[in-house]
């Protein structure tokens, strides 16, 4: 009797124990389905890259001697949903049982659990063998109490004996070197470009278009640059460790019109579809530090993103879903401005970040948090709309990692489960961390006036309208103290300016 094993598009883990032995009684099922392309409107490069990576993974399995059934998006037998296709395969009578890995998204896991209940055949659910923490154990711990990320991160460092001295103290005498990782990039050293893969996916793109899938952004189908195989992902990792990691830490919060990548790795897509394992990524970074090729602040800052933040948000997600996706403690109701889908705004920082995202399906974490996310929170945009935009536009966005980052860290819609305060800023922050303001229509120094930067008045309007909730937060004592010291005439002029901008938000 045969067993059907389901592999999802974000489960391309060649190191999984499933693949250690060839078994002619096992058939692996992969599928391209509209239920996954259509639940939000995804970036064209995201759909292209995932489909292309899946096809290459399936071909590699076959080459290794495994049985594979692959349903392409235009296959007449494709019922266009995970559950319906699995049900059809099992109804053939060929298989006596089926297996699957745990899904990373609550939506998919729920659908597959319902399918298990409906089907008479037994189903074995196994770990994806990717993350550093078991999903259910982490979720159980976080249901009791969600720790602050820094507390979790230190515990993970100790658990995995990462960047520790023999006596258990942190190397360098500090757990966190974030204060040394906030330099503005002025053009030196030269930014590091990512490896150029240049995959020609025009035929696949034509199939996607013919299938009726609606996308956003530019497909770049002739020169898809994203890693689509484990070998390519490992090349990206080594390139980052050798060329970019030495400068990553210092400039990780910097933004520039001259480079969209700076010294960031671009590895999140390969990690999130499991072409790379987080352990090997961490080990590569730590190995470079121990070999004297990378300074500790750069190494630690990068390790914190993988060992700390990535595992942490997954814990929050699985502990608090499905209620987490409905949280909106600040009562934000405004739709996202239409220029979030075009980049056509006079605000240089938003124009740069959105246009880059539409062109490349990528923006680094500060562009997401302190540019697009910052504006959305200050303007009071509904977190449902913000979630859908982030989940769709970024190539590395899957709900388990996107939702806590957006609804929690970026929008503070969870009321402080993820972040201890709202992370927002005015033009002052933008001027310190980027060169965006120099080419902007608006004046970064002005709170009100004809060309006053909208971020300035919106920043104070946000704090004023949420004072009942936020003014008692000790981490916000300084901005509220500054606000109270402003003359009442200045306060009123600033608030009036913000309300004017909010009334014409589509034309900013």
N, C-alpha and C positions, 0 to 999 in steps of 0.2 A: 504493500500500500504506500501511496505517495503523500508527502507533506508539502503544503504551499507556504512559502515564507514571504511576507510582505516587506518591501523596502520602500520607504518614503523618500521624497526628493531631498530632504535634509538629513538623510541617514546613510551617506555615501562613505561609510567607515570601512576601509579595506582591512583594517586590523581587527575587526570583530571576530569573535570566536566562531561564529557561524561558518566562516569561510576557511577555517583551518584544514578541513577535510572535504574532499569531493564525495558527494553521496548521490548516486543516480536516482534515489527515491525522493530527493528534495528538488523542488522547483522554486526559483526566486521570481517574484512578481514585482515589476516596476511599472508605473503608469504616469502619463501626462493627462491631467483631467481639468475640466472647466471648474469643478468645485473648488480647486485650489488656485486657479488663475483669476477667479471672478469675485471672491468674497470681499476684496478691495481692488481698486484699480492699481495694478503694479507697474513699476517702471519697465519699459521694454527690455532693458539690459538684464533685469532681474529674471524675467520669464525666459529670455534667451539663454542666459548663463546656466540656470538651473536645469532646463531641458537638455542643453548640450552636455552638461556634466553628468546627468543621469544616463544619457545615451552612451557616453564614454565608459561610465562605470559598469553598465550592463555588458558592453562589449568586452571589458576586461574580465568580468566574471566568466563569460562564455569562453574566452581565450584560456582561462585557467581551468577549464573543464567542468564548470557548473552549468546546470540547466537553468535557463532564463526564459521567462515570458515577459515581453515588453509591449505595452500598449501605447502607441503614439497618439498624439492629439487628434490626428485625422483618420485613425483606424476605424472602419465601419463598426467593428465589434466593441468599440469603446463607449461605455455608458456614461462617461464624464463625471463619475463620482467614485471616490475610494470605496465606499461601502458597496455600491451597486456592482462594481467590477469584481471585487472580492467574492461577492455573493454569486455572481455569474460563473466565476471560475470554479467555485466549490460545488455549484449545482451540476457541473459536468459529470460528477461521479468519479472523477479520476483521483481525487484526494480524500484521504480518510481523516485528515486533521489539518490545521493551519497554525502558523506562528507569526508573531510580529514583535518588533521592538516597541518599547514605550514611546509614544509620540511626545514631542516637546511642547506642542501647543494644546491647550485645554480643549479648544474647539474640536481638534482632530481626535484627541484621546477620547472625548465623550462620544463622538460618532462611532469610533471603533469599539468602544465598550458596549454601546447599544447593539452594534452588529453581533458581537459575541453572544449577547443575550438572545438575539433573534435566531441565531443559527444553532442547529442541533450538533454540529461537529465541535469537538474539543479544540480549544485555542490555548497555546502557550505564549505568555507575554514575558519577554526578556528585557534586560537592561540594554541601553544603546552602547554601553561600554565606552563612553566618551567623557563624561563630566567627572570632576574630582570628587563630587559628593553624590551619594545615592539620592534620587529624587524624593522618595517618600520619607526617608529619614530627615532630610533637610526641611521638607515641608512641615513635618511634624514638629520639629524644633522651632521653626519660625511661627507656627500657629500659637505656641505658648507665648512667645515674645520675640518680636523682630529686633535684633540687636542693631546698634549703629554699625555701619560698614567697617569703620576702622577697628572696632572690637572684633568683628568677624574675621577681618583680614589678618590681624595679629594671631588669632587662634589658628587660622589656616597656615600661616608661616611656621608656627610651632608644630602643628600636626604633620606637615610635610617636610619639616627640617630645611626650610628654604631661606637662604641668606642669613643663616645664624652662625654665631661663634660656637665653639665646642661647649661653652658653659650655658648655651641657650639664649644668650643676649643677641640682639640684632647687630649684624655687621654695620660698622660705621657708628655704632652707638645710638642709632635712631631707627624707628620703625618706618618713618615716612619722610621723604625728602621733597614733598610737594612745594615747599616754599622756595626751593631752588629751581623749580620747573616752570617759571612764569615769565621768561624773557621774551621781549618783542624781537622778532626777526627782522634784520635790516638788510638782508641780502647776502650776508656772510655767516657761516660757510654756505656754499651753493646748495640749494635744495636738491634732494635726491629723487629722481624719477623712478617709477615702478618698472619692473621688467616688462618688456613689450612682447606679448604673446602673438597678437595679431591674428586671431582665429577668424576665418571667413565663414560666417553663419548666415549668409544671405538666403540660402535655400531654406534653412530652418525658419528664418524670419518670414519668408513668403508663406510657409505653411501656417505659421501662427496667425498671420493676417487673414489668410483664407479661412481659417477656423473661426473667425469672428471675435477673437480675444481682443478686448479693449485695454490699451496700455497708456502710459504717459511717458514723457521724456523721449530722448533721442536713442534709437536702437544701436547705432554704431555697429551694425551687423557685419560690415565688411572687415572691421578691425577690432573685434571683441578682445579686450585686453585682459579679461579676468582669468585666473587659473581655473582650469576645467578638469584637471586630473591631480591625483596625489603627487605625481612627479613634479608637475608645474607648481603646485602649492609649496612643495619643499624648496624649489628654486626661489620662490618669492621669500620664503622664510630666511634662507641663507643670505639673500641679497639684502634684506632688511638688517639682519644681524651685522653684516660686514660694513654696509655703507651708511645706514640711517640711524641705527640704534645709538651710535656714539654721540649723536646730537639730539636724539629724540627727547630726552628728559628736559633739557633746558628750554626747548622751543615747543613743547607739546601743547601749550595753550595759545600759541601764536597763530595769527591769521594774516594772509597777504594776498593782494591781487596778482602777485607775481608767481605764485605757486599754489596749487590746490592740494598738493600732497605734503609739501615741506619734508618732514622726517618721519611721517606716520607710516605704519607698516602696510596697510591695506589688506591685512590678513583675516579680517573679521568674516568676510564672505566664505573663505576656505574653511575657517574654523566652524562656522555655523552650519555648513552643510556636511561637516565632519571629514573633509579631505585632510585636515590636520587635527592632531590631538593636542589639547592644551598642555599636557605634560611635556611633550617634545618642544613646544614653543617656549615654555618656561625654562626648560633645561638648556635650550640654545642660548637664551638671554643670560642666564646665570653663568653658563660656561664661558661666554665672552667676557663677563666681568672677572671671573676667577683667572682667566688667561691674561688679564691686564689690557684688554682691547676696548673696554667700555667702562666709563666711570660709574660708581655706585648709584648716584642719583638717577641716571638714565636707566640703568637696569632695574632698580627698584620701582621707578615710576611705571615702567612697562609691565613688570611682573604684577604690580598692584591691579592693573586693569584685567589681567587674566585670572590670577589666583584669588584676587579679592572681588572686584566689582562684578565680573561675569558670573561667578558662582553665586554671589550675593543676590543679584536681581532674579536669578532663577529660583532661589529659595523664597523670595518675596512672592513671586508669581504663583508658584504652586501652593504656597500656604494660604494665599488670600483670594484665589480665583474660586468661583466666577464673580463674586461681589466686587472685586477690585476694579474691574473694567467699567463699573457704573459710578465710581466715586467722583464727586465734584463738589468738594467742601467749600470752594470759593464761589460757587454758584455761577460760573462762567457760562454765558449763553450766546455770545456773538459768533456768527459764522466766520470762518477763515476768509480773509480778503481774496478776491479772484486772482490777484497777482501772485499768490502762492503757486499757481499752476502755470504762470508765464514768466515770472521774474521781472515784470514790467513795473517797477517802482523807482521813485527818485531817491530812495534811501540806499546809499551805496552798499552798506553792509548786507542788507536783505537781498539786494539785487545780485551781489556777488555770490552769496551762499545758495540762493534759490536757483540762479542760472547754472551754477556749477552742478548742483544736484540734478537738475533736469538733463544736463549734458552727460554726466558721468555716473549717475546713481550713487554718488558718494559725497559725503561731507564729514569732516572729522568731529570729534565729540564736542569741542568748544563751539564750532559753527552750529551744531545742532542745539546745544544747551543755551548758549549765550547770544545767538543771533536769531534764528528762526523761532526757537522755543521761547526765548526771552520776550520777543515781540508778542507772540501769541498769548503769553500769560499776562503781560502788561495791558494788552488790549482786551482781555477777558474773553478770549475765543473758547468755544465749547471744547472740552477735552475729547469728546467723541470725534470731532472733526480733526483735531490735532493728531489723535491716534491714527486715524485712517490715512492721513497725509504721510506721516512718518513710516507707517507700516508699508505703504505702497511705494514710496519714492526711493527708498534706500535698498541697495542690493543685499545688504546683510541683515535686513529687518525681518525677524520672525517674532511672533507675538510674545513669547516667553522673555525675550530680551528687550523688545521695543516698549512694551506696555509699562513696566516699572520705570524705565528711563524717561518715558514721555509723561504719563499721567502722574508719576511720582516725582522724580528728580526735576524734570523740566517744568511741569505745570503746577506742582504742589497740590494737585487735585485730591491726593490721598491724605492731606492734612498733616503730613509729617511722618508717615510710615517709613519712607525711604530717605528723605532729606530733613535735616533738623531745622531748615528755614527755606523760604523761597529763594531760588538762585536767579537773581535778576540784576540788571545793571543799566546804567544810563550811557550816554555818549562818552562819558569819562572812561568807562571800562573799555569801550570800543577803541578809543584813541590810544590807550595804553597797550592793548594787545594786538592791534592791527594797523594797517595803513589805509583802511577803508575810508576814513573820514576825509582824507586829503582830496579825494575825487568826488565828494558828495555835494549834492545840491543844497543840503541843509547845513546850518552852522552848528558845529558840535558844542560850542561854548554857551549857546543861548537856550534858556528855558522857555522863553516866549518871544513872540515877534514873527514877522512874515516868514522867515526861513529858519526858525528855531528847530533843532533836531527833535523829531517826535519822541525819541526815546527819553529825553529829559523830562518833558511834562508828563508823559505816560508813566514814567517811573514813580514820580511823586503822586500822581493820581491813583496809581495802584496801591501805594502805601496808605494814602488818605482814606480810600473807600474800604480798605480792609483793616483799618486801625483797631477795631474792636477785637479782631481775632489775632492780629500780628504784633501789636505794639507791646504786648507783655512778653514777647519772645526775647530772651536776653541777647541772642545773636543779632537782633535787629535794633538794639538800643541806640547805636550810633546814628543810623539814618533817621530815626524818629526824633532824636535829639537835634539833629541838623534842621529838620523840618520845623520843629517848634521854635527854633531861633530865628527863622525867617520872618520878616515883617508880614503882617496880615495882607497888605496890598500885594506883596510878592507871591504869597501863597495863592491868593485869589486869581492873580494873573496867570499863574502856572496851571491851576486847575481849569481855568477857562480855556487856555490854549489846548490842554489835553482833550477837553470835551469837543472843541472845534475839530481837532484831528480825528477823533472817534466818529464824529458825524460825517466825515468825508474820507473814511478809511480806504475806500476803494480807489481813491485818487492820490494817495500819498506817494 
